[in-house]
Amino acid sequence: MASNADDGTPSPARGLHNVDLTGASIAAGGSPRLLGYLAEPEGEGPFPAVLMIHEAFGLDGITVRHADRMAAAGYLTLAVDLFSDGGTRRCLVSTMRSLSAGQGRAFTDLATARQWLLDSDRTTGKVGVIGFCMGGGFALLLANDGFDAAAVNYGRLPKDPETALAGACPIVANYGAKDRSLRGTPARLTSVLEGLGVEHDVKEFETAGHSFLNDAEPGPRALRPLFRVMGVGPDPQSAPEAWRRIEDHFARHLKN
């Protein structure tokens, strides 16, 4: 795969996409260009499916490895690239605005990707959603949109969580106690889900910060020293348990 000169990771535009959802996206009124990475389990299937939503830095090598991990666990996994139509610099602001508003093109693209999985004739009909950072926020907002299970990793709460999470599917959530940007979020999320009667398992890991499930430092290389100071990056001590929690959650709700 080609490398991106800015951060040393493979370039999404030149190596990380293997599916083109553009036709379906245009038909649905979404992005004029929509790509993704499909990770396929071994065997003929059908398989339970997982829609994966990337961090704010876009679909990168870290996301691809996350998707490969889910495929190895038996899930047909589609990591959709929300920045397909212009890259991170052009799409990040509009995507974050969509997340904040709880509507917009990003949600259309995610719905398109989910339907693409269902239309592939390779799924059992059960679909989970998993997101990281920005994607974790999207996963929370999609949890009451017909998914069978959701995995939220260091995702920000919606503006009105009591309304946004009403009727949500079972949720597993992983947060880091050293994540300065999301202090108090795990407790607040737990309280909201308990009040709504939504099945949930929320955990805060003491040694972890933001993006702790990553297997490499995220973002442009120039920003990584700052991220280390902020507690952003891999935590090999906490990540294995967090991944087990995700896989156990999806096995319980997608494979049975």
C-alpha positions in Angstrom: 0.0 0.0 0.0 1.1 3.5 -0.6 2.0 5.8 2.3 0.7 9.2 3.1 3.6 11.6 3.5 1.9 13.5 6.3 1.5 10.7 8.8 3.3 7.6 7.5 0.1 5.5 7.3 -1.4 4.1 4.1 -3.3 6.6 2.1 -7.1 5.9 1.9 -7.3 7.3 -1.6 -4.6 4.9 -2.9 -4.9 1.6 -1.0 -7.5 1.2 1.7 -10.7 1.1 -0.3 -12.0 -2.1 -1.8 -15.7 -1.4 -2.3 -17.5 1.4 -4.1 -20.9 2.3 -2.8 -21.2 5.4 -5.0 -24.2 4.2 -7.0 -26.2 3.3 -4.0 -25.2 6.6 -2.3 -26.3 8.7 -5.2 -29.6 6.9 -5.4 -30.2 7.5 -1.7 -29.3 11.2 -1.9 -26.0 10.8 -0.1 -22.4 11.6 -1.1 -21.5 11.8 -4.8 -18.7 9.4 -4.0 -18.8 6.8 -1.2 -16.1 4.2 -0.6 -15.3 1.7 2.1 -13.2 -1.2 3.2 -14.9 -4.6 3.4 -13.3 -7.3 5.7 -14.6 -10.8 5.0 -14.6 -13.8 7.4 -13.4 -17.1 6.1 -16.0 -19.4 4.7 -19.1 -19.0 2.6 -21.5 -17.5 5.2 -24.0 -16.1 5.6 -22.5 -14.0 8.4 -23.7 -11.5 10.9 -22.6 -8.0 9.8 -20.9 -5.0 11.4 -20.9 -1.4 10.2 -17.7 0.3 11.4 -17.3 4.1 11.7 -13.9 5.6 11.8 -12.2 8.2 14.0 -11.9 11.9 13.1 -8.8 11.2 11.1 -10.7 9.1 8.6 -10.4 5.6 7.3 -6.8 4.7 7.8 -4.6 1.6 8.4 -5.8 1.5 12.0 -9.4 1.3 10.9 -8.6 -1.4 8.4 -7.0 -3.5 11.1 -10.0 -3.0 13.4 -12.2 -4.3 10.5 -9.9 -7.2 9.9 -10.1 -8.1 13.5 -13.9 -8.2 13.5 -13.9 -10.3 10.3 -11.6 -12.8 12.0 -14.2 -13.0 14.8 -16.8 -14.0 12.2 -18.4 -10.7 11.1 -18.8 -9.3 7.6 -17.5 -5.9 8.4 -17.8 -2.8 6.3 -15.8 0.3 7.4 -17.4 3.1 5.5 -15.3 6.2 4.6 -17.3 9.2 5.5 -14.6 11.4 4.0 -14.8 9.7 0.5 -16.0 12.8 -1.2 -13.0 15.2 -0.6 -10.8 13.7 2.1 -10.4 14.6 5.8 -9.6 18.3 5.4 -12.7 19.0 3.3 -15.1 16.6 5.0 -14.3 16.7 8.7 -16.2 19.9 9.5 -19.3 19.0 7.7 -19.3 15.5 9.1 -18.9 16.8 12.6 -21.8 19.2 12.0 -23.9 16.3 10.9 -23.0 14.4 14.1 -23.9 17.4 16.2 -27.2 17.9 14.5 -28.0 14.2 14.5 -28.9 14.4 10.8 -27.4 15.1 7.4 -25.4 13.5 4.7 -23.2 11.4 7.0 -26.3 9.6 8.3 -27.5 9.0 4.8 -24.1 7.5 3.9 -24.2 5.3 7.0 -27.7 4.1 6.1 -26.5 3.4 2.6 -23.6 1.3 3.8 -25.8 -0.7 6.1 -28.3 -1.4 3.3 -25.4 -2.4 1.1 -24.4 -5.0 3.6 -28.0 -6.3 3.8 -28.3 -6.4 0.0 -25.1 -8.3 -0.4 -27.0 -11.6 0.4 -24.1 -12.6 2.6 -25.5 -11.6 6.0 -27.8 -13.4 8.4 -29.9 -10.2 8.6 -28.4 -9.2 11.9 -26.2 -6.0 11.9 -24.2 -4.3 14.6 -22.6 -0.9 14.6 -19.2 0.0 16.1 -17.5 3.3 16.2 -14.4 4.9 17.6 -14.0 8.6 18.7 -16.2 10.5 16.2 -17.5 7.2 15.1 -18.4 6.3 18.6 -20.7 9.4 18.7 -22.3 8.2 15.5 -22.7 4.7 16.9 -24.6 6.1 19.9 -27.0 8.0 17.6 -27.6 4.9 15.4 -28.2 2.6 18.3 -32.0 3.2 18.1 -32.1 3.0 14.3 -32.7 -0.7 13.8 -29.3 -2.2 14.6 -29.2 -5.3 16.7 -26.2 -4.2 18.9 -23.8 -1.3 19.2 -20.2 -0.9 20.4 -19.3 2.6 21.4 -15.6 3.5 22.0 -14.8 6.9 23.5 -17.9 8.4 21.8 -19.3 11.8 22.9 -22.9 11.9 24.2 -25.6 13.4 22.0 -27.0 16.8 23.1 -30.2 15.2 24.4 -29.2 11.7 25.3 -32.5 10.8 26.9 -34.3 11.4 23.6 -31.5 10.2 21.3 -31.0 6.9 23.1 -34.7 6.0 23.8 -35.4 2.5 22.3 -31.7 1.8 21.7 -30.4 -1.6 21.0 -28.0 -3.2 23.6 -24.9 -1.1 24.0 -21.3 -1.9 25.1 -19.1 1.1 25.7 -15.4 1.5 26.5 -13.9 4.8 27.8 -10.5 5.8 29.3 -10.3 7.5 32.7 -7.4 9.5 31.4 -9.4 10.9 28.5 -9.7 14.6 29.4 -12.1 15.3 26.6 -14.8 12.9 27.9 -14.6 13.3 31.7 -17.8 12.2 33.3 -19.2 10.7 30.1 -19.2 7.0 31.2 -21.1 7.8 34.4 -23.6 10.0 32.5 -24.1 7.4 29.8 -24.7 4.7 32.4 -27.3 6.9 34.2 -29.1 7.7 30.9 -29.2 4.0 29.8 -30.4 2.8 33.1 -33.2 5.4 33.2 -34.3 4.3 29.7 -34.1 0.6 30.5 -31.6 0.0 27.7 -29.4 -3.0 28.1 -25.8 -1.8 28.5 -22.3 -2.5 29.7 -20.2 0.7 30.2 -16.7 0.5 31.5 -14.0 3.1 32.2 -10.4 1.8 32.1 -8.2 3.4 34.6 -4.9 3.4 32.6 -6.5 4.4 29.3 -7.0 7.7 27.5 -8.6 8.5 24.2 -8.1 6.2 21.2 -6.8 3.5 23.5 -8.0 0.6 21.3 -5.7 1.7 18.5 -2.6 -0.4 17.8 -0.6 2.6 16.6 -0.5 6.4 17.3 -3.3 8.2 15.5 -3.3 11.3 13.3 -0.6 13.3 11.6 2.9 12.6 12.8 3.4 16.3 13.7 0.6 16.2 16.2 1.5 13.0 18.0 3.8 14.5 20.7 0.8 16.7 21.7 -1.5 13.7 21.6 0.8 11.9 24.0 0.7 14.8 26.5 -3.1 14.7 26.2 -3.3 11.0 26.8 -4.4 10.1 23.3 -3.1 6.8 21.9 -2.8 3.0 22.4 -3.0 1.4 25.8 -1.9 -2.3 25.5 -2.9 -2.9 29.1 -6.6 -2.1 28.6 -7.2 -2.8 24.9 -7.4 -6.6 25.1 -10.2 -6.6 27.7 -12.0 -3.9 25.8 -11.9 -5.9 22.6 -13.1 -9.0 24.5 -16.0 -7.0 25.7 -16.9 -6.0 22.2 -16.6 -9.5 20.8 -18.6 -11.0 23.6 -21.3 -8.4 23.2 -21.6 -8.9 19.4 -21.5 -12.7 19.8 -24.4 -12.6 22.3 -26.6 -10.3 20.2 -25.6 -11.0 16.6 -24.7 -14.7 16.5 -27.6 -16.1 18.6 
